[in-house]
Amino acid sequence: MPKLFIVSLGCPKNLTDAEVMAGELAAAGWTLVPDEEGADAALINTCAFLSSAVKESEAEIRRLLALKARGKLSKVLVTGCLVEREKRKLAEKFPGLDAVVGIHALAKAAKAIEEGRSYILPAEGPLDSPRLKARLTARHSAYLKVADGCDNRCAYCLIPSIRGGFRSKPMESVLEEARRLADSGAVEISLIAQDTTSYGTDLYGSPRLAELLGKLTAIRPVKWWRLMYVYPERLTPDLLRAMKSDKAVCRYLDMPLQHVADPVLKRMRRRSTESSIREKLAELRRLLPDIAIRTNFIAGFPGETEKDFETLLAFVKEAAFDNVAIFPYSREPGTPAAGLPGQVPEKVKAERVEALVRAQSEVVDAINARLKGKTAEVLMDSGVFGRTFRDAPEIDGRVEVDAGPGPRPAPGSLVKVKFTGASGYLRRAKLLPRRE
């Protein structure tokens, strides 16, 4: 059987696309292998959200094509967001490619690589659940894409032009896919989309994430349900009640805020204001005192003044987020923000990013100081490392668990630990004996 190596770059939403293609290819007779050594062909699932991601994707394409030129690979297939950003130009730029497949043609991956044809199709109708899917994550932790595309039109973002408008999966399709993930061993499922909190709006006329969550938590083999990519304006009372009413829903939200200064938020075309963000955080922490919040911020957006930045810096120090990702603004051709006046010099952007990172590091140090001596439940990702509900897979912190002289806990098991120390986002803990 021919062997195929898959490289998936970018976010978990992209990874779920790679899992669909992996399923199609496996069904067509390809054996999936973990690296290019001994592989007959390679599939690279690209990211193109930022110019830096484009450079990374193109570098990986060149690397794989060099392997093909040396006879190490027979075929190279490119898929993902870079295909949608470049369309047919990608094959012209890299003539050694055997095929390119767009994100709306995932089921054509096997056909494309076998026939040497390219498929770039428009988005049509509701988002389909995959006919086939091969998990590329750890057995115990999975991603479930509930929607794709975006209607928010933020000024800095290419997603609507790459992935199209917002499209939800029908609720029964999501539930069936969740059951299959549970049957495959998942005890943690992270719900993902470009805007998870808009789930169902296009199909049912109003957001239905709360209703979906209530039905998903009935799938009892899954211990943790995690919400990723939520918008603060759409964290409705019914959704918060759904989170509070079932302990299987992690007290965790990934809520990219991007900024907090009103002039910047307005230029970003965000719906939030500083006041609405502060009110939402207060509401969340009042209803769910133990909630963990992850967010993203952009430093150096066009027109960001020193006063705007100081507002953001003070907010990061005050808000005490559990996990924060900070990015310098990237001027992406084709976005409204690319043409805005007041583009911030790269040196200033770098200085502002550094200041924000320092501020968040102090927040994390304070969080760590309060952790020592406390106990928590940890989901093990390996025999040594695991995560509490406060940390999403791959992107947040982790816990190094000392099992002492006893056997190491199995991946996918939930264990009780006592924290002994921490360094940044790496926490250390001692395994506590299980109560019989």
N, C-alpha and C positions, 0 to 999 in steps of 0.2 A: 504494500500500500504506500502511496506517495506521502511524504512527510511535509508538514507545514508549520512554520514558525510565525507567531503573531506578535507584533509590537503595537501596543495601544498607548498613545500619548494623551495628555490632558486630563480632563475631569472624569468623575465616575459616570456621568451621563454618556460620555464617549465610550467608556468601558462597557456599558450595557449594549451599545451597538456592536462592539467587537464580539461580545458573547453571542449575539444573534448570528453574526457571520460565521463564528466558530461552529455553531450548531449546524448551519447549512453545509459547511465544508466537511464536517465530520460525517454527516449523513450521505454526502456525495463520495465518501471513501477516503478522505484525507485523514491521516493520523496527525494529531496536534502534538508538537514537541516543544519543550520549554526554552530552547535557544536555537540559534542558527546552525550549530554544529550538527552536521548530518542531515539538515533539512534540504528538501528538494525545492521548496518555494517559500517566499515570505510575504506576509500581508502586513502593511503598516497602516494603522488607523490614526490619522493625523489630527492635530489641533491647530486652529488658526484664529483663535480669539484675539490674540495680540501679535504684534510684529515679532516679538521674541519667540512666541510659539511657532510662528511660521518658519523662522530661522532654524529652530530645533527640528521641526518636521522635515524641512528640506535637507538638513544635514544627515538625518537618518535615511532619507531616500537615497542620497548620494552614497552613503556607506553601504547600503544593501545592493545598489546597482554596481558598486565596485566589487562586491562579492560575486555578483552574477558575471561580471566581466572576467573574473578569474576562474570561472567554472564552478564556484562553490554553491551557487543557486541556479536553478533553471528558469524561474519565473519570479517576478516582483509585481505585486498588486498594491495599489494605493487607494485608500478609502478615507472617509471622514470629512472634517470641516474644511480642510485645505482644498479638497476637490470642489466643494460648493463655493469656496471663495474664488478659486481660479477657473473653474469649469474646464472646458476643453484645452485651455492654455497650459494646464499642468502637463498633459501628455506631450505637448510641443516643447515645453521646457526640459522635460526629462524623456527623451525619445527611447530610452532603453526600457521604459515601463511596458509591461505586457497588457495591463488594463487599469482603468480607474473606475471606482464605483461610488456614486453619491450616497448621501445619508438616507435618501428616500428609496434606495434600491438595494437594501441590505440582503434581501432574499436572492438577489442575482449574483452574489459573491462567487459561488461555486461555478456557475455558468460562465461568469466573466473570466475567471482564471483558466478554465479548461478550454474556452473558445478564443481567448485573447481578444475579447470584446469589452467595450466600456459601456457603462450604464449610468446615466445621470438623469433622474426623473423628477418631476415636480411632486410636491406634497399634495395628497388627495385624501379628503374625508377625515374621519376620526383616526387617531393613532391606533394601529393594530397591535395586538399582542403577538409576540413572535411565534411562528409555527414551530420553530426549533430554537434551542438555546443551549450553549455549553458553558457552564460556569467557569469563570476565570478568576474568581475570588477564592478566599479560603472557604472550606466546606460549611463552616458555621456562620458565616457572615455574607450577606448578599445585598445587592442593590436592586430596587424595583422601580423602573421608570413609569410614572403614572401619566406623564404628559411630555410634550416636546414643543419647541418653538416658543415664541414670546410676542406679546402685543404691547409691551410697556414702552418701547422706543426711547430708552435712555440715550442721551446725546453722545455718549462715549462708546456705545455698544454695537457690535456687528451681528449679534445673534439673530435678530429678525431677518437680516439679509442672507444669513447662512442657513438657518434652520427654518425660516418661514414663520408664519403666524402660529399662535397657541393652539394646540390640538391635544385633547385628553383621550385617554383610553376609556372605553366603556367600563362601568363599574364591575360588571360580572367578569369581564376579561381580566381586570386587575386582580380580582379575588381568585380566579382560577390560576393565574400566574403565581400569586402568593402561595397558594396551596402546593403548587409544584415545587417552589423554592423550599417550603417547609419540608416536603417529602424528601428533598435532596439533602437535608441535614441542616438547613439554616435555622439558627436560634436567634439571630439578629437580622432584621431587614430594615434598610434605610430607604425611605421613600424619596425619590428625586424627580426633578423637572427643572426647567428654567425658572418657573414660578409655581412651586408646589401648591401654594395657598389659593391659586386660581383654578385648581382642579375642578373639572365639571362645568365650568361657566359656559363653555362653547356647546356642550351637549345638553345640559339641563336648564340653562338659563340663569343659574346662580352657582356660586361655589358649593361643592359638596364634599370637601375634604373631611369635615367633621363626621358626616354620615359614613364615608368610606372607612375612616379610622375605626368607628364603632363596629363595623363589620369585620375588618381585618383582625381586630384583637380577639375575635372569637376563634381564630386559628391558634389554638393553644400551644402546639409545639414551639411556636415562636415566643421567646421570652422578652425580647426588646424590639420595639418599633421606634424608629428614629425619623424625625422630620428635618429634611435638608432644603435649603433654598426657599425660605419663606419670606414674604413681604410683610413688614410691620402693619401696614394699613389693612391687611386682610386677615390678621389674627383676630377673628371675630369671637364674641363671647361663647358661642356654641362650640367653636373649635377649642378654646381654652378649657371649657367644661369637659370636653371629650378627653383632653390630655389629663385633666385632674382626676377624672373618674376611674381611670384604669391604670394600674401600676405597670402594666406591660408597655405603656407609652413612655419612652424615656423623657425625663425632665430635662430636655435638651432641645435647643433650637439653633439652627444655622440660619442667621438673619443678616445677610449682607446689607449694611447701611450706607456704605460708600463715603458719607461725609455727615457733618452735623450743622455746619454753618449755613444759614438760610440762603445767602446769595449764591453759594456754590451749589446747593441742592437745586435751586431754581434753574441755574444754567445747565445742570446735569439732566434736567427734565424729570427729576424724581418727585413723587407725590408727597414725600415726607417733609416736615419742617422740624426745626430743633425742638419746638414745643411738643409736637406729636410724638417724636421719638422718645423724649423724656417721659411723657405720659404713658406710652406703651411699656417702657421698661419698668416704670413704677407699678403698672397694672400686673405685669407678668410676675414681678417679685412679690407682690402682695398675694396673688392667687397661688403661686407656686414658689414658696420661699427658697427651695433648694434648686431652682432651675439653673442650668448651665447654658450660657449664651456664647456662641461663636459669631464673629462678624468680620467684614472686610472694610478697609478704608483705602481711598485713592488720595495720594498726596500730589500736590502740584497741578490740579486741574486748571485749565485756562481761566485766568482772572482771579485765582485764589490769592487773596492779599495776605499780608502778614497777620492781620487781625483775624481773617478767616482761619488761618492755620493755627493760631493761638487758641481759638475757640475749639478746634478739633483736638489739639494737644491736651487742653484742660479736660475735655470730655473723656478722652481715653484714660486719663489718670483717675477721674472721678467715677466712671461707670463700672470699672473693675470687671471687664469681660474675662471669661475663662480662657478663650482662645481668640486671637486676632491675627488676620493676615493683612499686610500693608503693602501696597503696590504704588510705584511712581506712575503718574498718568502716562499712558502710551497714546501717541497721536496716530490714530488709525485712519487711513484714507477711506473715504466713503461714509464716515460718520459726521454728524452735524458738528461735533466738538472740534473736529480737525480744522475747521475754518474759523473758529472763534478767535477774537482778539485776545491779547493778554497771555499768550503761551509762555509758560514758566520755564526759565532756563534749566537745563539738565542738572547743573551743579546745585541749584536751589532745591530741585525735587529730591535729589539724593540726600541733601542735608535734612530735609523735612522727614523723609522716610527714616533716617537714622534716629532723629529725635523721637519719633513715634515708637520705634522699636525699643528704644531705651525706656520710654515711659511704660510700655506694656511689660517689659522685663521686670520693672519694679512692682507692677501689679501682680505678676506671676510669683515673684518672691514673697509677697505678702500672703497670697493664697497658699503657697507651700508652707509658710510658717504656721499657718492655722491647721494644716493637715496632720502634722506630726502627732502620733499617738492615737489618731482617730481610726475607725474601722470602716470598711466599705466592701461592697460586692464587686468582684472583678470577673470579666469575661476573658478567658485566656485565649490569646491568639497563637501561642506556642507553649512549650513547656516552661518558658521563663517569663515571657512578656504577655501582658494583658491590658485591658482598659476598663475603667469605670464607665458608667452611663454618661459621664461628663465629656467623654472623648470619642469622636467618630473615627471609624477605621481610616488608616493611612494619613489623615490630614491633621489630627490633633495629637495630644500627648499619649503617653503609655506608662504602664506600671511594671517595674521589674520585681518579680515575686521570688522571694527566697523561700524555698520549700524545706530548707534544713536537711536533715539526714533522710527524710522520707522521700517517697516517689514524687516526681514532678507532676503537677496537674495536667490533664489532657487538654489539648486545644479544643475549644468549644465548650469547656466546662465553666460553670459559674462557681467561684470560690470566695470565701471570706478572708480578708487580709487586714493587717494593721500597718499603717504607714510608719516608716522609720526615718525617712529623709527624702530629699528631692533636689534636683538640679535642673532649673528651667522646666521644660515640659516632660522631663523624665522623673517619675516618682519611684521610690523604692518602698517595698513593703514586705512584711513577713506573713507567710501563710498561716492561718489559724486552723486549729483542728476542726474537723467536721463534727457537728453534733449528730449523734445517732438518734 
